[in-house]
Amino acid sequence: MKRALLLLILSCFIPSTSLAQAPEIGRIAIYADTARASSEVTASPYVMFDFYIFCQPGENGMTCADFAVNGDPSLVIIIGAEWNPDLSEVLGDLASGTSVCFPGCRTDWVSLCKGTALVLGMEPTTIDIVGHPDVGYGRFASCLPGNPSESVFYGPGLCVNTTCPPDTEPPVPTAVVVDDDTHLTVYFDG
């Protein structure tokens, strides 16, 4: 009986891709272009370049996002950001943590900002989306009543003067095996 109840509860967490277009969990990612096709930048020392931060809301949509951007300050400096004019609130900055909000629910990919960075050398490095320092992780405020917060997946970092792994989807649970009364194994795709 315990095993059947556990399997029933866990089956609620395995997403059905045929039922929803949005991923179960949202993601926030940094790209080299507005088409979200590249995560690589090649730049000479003391040359500025632009990057773009996008959010893909999860199945509950999003109204706000909390996150920060991190890069090795000896190799790249985050200069600033031009924020999406549709945002109703922008608090903080990219490097020390920012909180942004839209006046209404978003359910599809949305741009948050165009950032600018300065490269200090030719050494390979990355600029990554990281958790907001005050919160400890990245999160979205969902569109559910009361706008409860939800954790997000971070997309791959922006690779500067190096190649990146491909921008892949977050892992999805594919199977759950109950090993015994106290252990279970969750398998993910990829």
LUMBA-739205 format. One line per 5 residues: number of its first residue (from 1); their letters; for each residue x, y, z of C-alpha. Coordinates in pm, whole numbers, plus 50000, padded with zeros to 5 digits. Example, Ala and Ser with C-alpha at 12.3 -4.5 7.8 and 13.67 -1.06 7.14 Angstrom:
1 = AS = 51230:49550:50780 | 51367:49894:50714
//
This chain:
1 = MKRAL = 50000:50000:50000 | 50282:50242:50090 | 50457:50162:49764 | 50143:50224:49555 | 50076:50555:49734
6 = LLLIL = 50438:50664:49685 | 50424:50581:49313 | 50097:50771:49277 | 50246:51079:49445 | 50566:51064:49242
11 = SCFIP = 50379:51019:48914 | 50240:51368:48968 | 50594:51504:48930 | 50673:51339:48597 | 50569:51592:48331
16 = STSLA = 50361:51504:48031 | 50503:51685:47729 | 50182:51636:47535 | 49973:51838:47783 | 50160:52169:47804
21 = QAPEI = 50379:52385:47585 | 50564:52553:47869 | 50824:52354:48061 | 50728:52249:48410 | 51006:52464:48556
26 = GRIAI = 51106:52799:48404 | 51455:52894:48301 | 51667:53204:48277 | 51956:53218:48034 | 52217:53447:47882
31 = YADTA = 52282:53462:47507 | 52508:53638:47258 | 52214:53731:47031 | 51846:53822:47042 | 51753:53502:46855
36 = RASSE = 51883:53293:47150 | 52090:53094:46898 | 52441:53155:47032 | 52608:53140:47371 | 52955:53233:47248
41 = VTASP = 53137:53564:47209 | 53486:53624:47074 | 53627:53962:47173 | 53969:54123:47187 | 54100:54278:47507
46 = YVMFD = 53940:54610:47603 | 53652:54565:47361 | 53293:54585:47481 | 53024:54342:47368 | 52652:54297:47428
51 = FYIFC = 52470:53998:47572 | 52101:53925:47625 | 51915:53776:47920 | 51589:53591:47851 | 51338:53407:48066
56 = QPGEN = 51123:53113:47965 | 50837:53094:48215 | 50737:52757:48352 | 50390:52609:48341 | 50266:52860:48602
61 = GMTCA = 50391:53165:48410 | 50599:53443:48564 | 50555:53800:48677 | 50895:53866:48841 | 51249:53727:48842
66 = DFAVN = 51534:53741:49096 | 51887:53660:48976 | 52243:53791:48935 | 52514:53770:48670 | 52862:53646:48757
71 = GDPSL = 53188:53667:48564 | 53555:53656:48660 | 53631:54027:48729 | 53992:53979:48623 | 53875:53875:48274
76 = VIIIG = 53543:54051:48212 | 53360:54345:48369 | 52982:54381:48354 | 52930:54744:48251 | 52552:54777:48271
81 = AEWNP = 52215:54690:48122 | 51938:54834:47907 | 51621:54692:48058 | 51310:54581:47869 | 51078:54886:47871
86 = DLSEV = 50783:54656:47949 | 50922:54594:48298 | 50735:54778:48572 | 51010:54739:48838 | 51388:54700:48824
91 = LGDLA = 51576:54686:49155 | 51952:54637:49189 | 52200:54562:48913 | 52322:54256:48726 | 52642:54196:48923
96 = SGTSV = 52510:54244:49277 | 52165:54096:49216 | 51853:54224:49052 | 51480:54184:49092 | 51258:54268:48797
101 = CFPGC = 50880:54257:48752 | 50633:54284:48467 | 50293:54444:48525 | 50121:54118:48421 | 50175:53748:48363
106 = RTDWV = 50424:53626:48100 | 50384:53278:47954 | 50639:53272:47669 | 51007:53359:47625 | 51066:53722:47723
111 = SLCKG = 51371:53945:47714 | 51479:54105:48040 | 51773:54313:47921 | 52061:54378:47689 | 52378:54380:47897
116 = TALVL = 52719:54520:47810 | 53052:54377:47921 | 53417:54468:47874 | 53675:54197:47801 | 54012:54242:47978
121 = GMEPT = 54211:53963:47810 | 54199:53675:47563 | 54173:53405:47831 | 53859:53189:47806 | 53590:53266:48061
126 = TIDIV = 53215:53255:48112 | 52946:53492:48230 | 52684:53297:48422 | 52336:53352:48557 | 52348:53281:48930
131 = GHPDV = 52119:53307:49227 | 52029:53644:49371 | 52264:53693:49670 | 51981:53801:49903 | 51773:53495:49817
136 = GYGRF = 52048:53238:49756 | 51900:53113:49429 | 51725:53232:49114 | 51348:53238:49120 | 51037:53354:48939
141 = ASCLP = 50719:53486:49095 | 50451:53273:48928 | 50113:53385:48797 | 49926:53170:49048 | 49710:53351:49308
146 = GNPSE = 49941:53532:49550 | 50234:53501:49303 | 50424:53229:49493 | 50791:53200:49402 | 50930:52906:49206
151 = SVFYG = 51289:52794:49153 | 51427:52817:48800 | 51683:52636:48589 | 51982:52839:48473 | 52074:52813:48106
156 = PGLCV = 52437:52762:48010 | 52672:53053:48065 | 52787:53291:47796 | 53126:53163:47682 | 53377:53439:47611
161 = NTTCP = 53673:53350:47389 | 53591:52979:47414 | 53334:52731:47287 | 53032:52632:47493 | 52835:52316:47534
166 = PDTEP = 52502:52334:47349 | 52208:52507:47515 | 52008:52207:47632 | 51674:52175:47801 | 51661:52115:48176
171 = PVPTA = 51661:51749:48281 | 51321:51580:48292 | 51241:51285:48520 | 51172:50979:48304 | 51122:50703:48560
176 = VVVDD = 51096:50638:48930 | 51191:50302:49079 | 51101:50215:49437 | 51401:50018:49560 | 51258:49928:49901
181 = DTHLT = 51045:50085:50173 | 51299:50362:50239 | 51476:50421:49904 | 51380:50519:49554 | 51574:50602:49239
186 = VYFDG = 51473:50881:49002 | 51603:50863:48642 | 51640:51174:48424 | 51667:51212:48047 | 52002:51294:47891
//
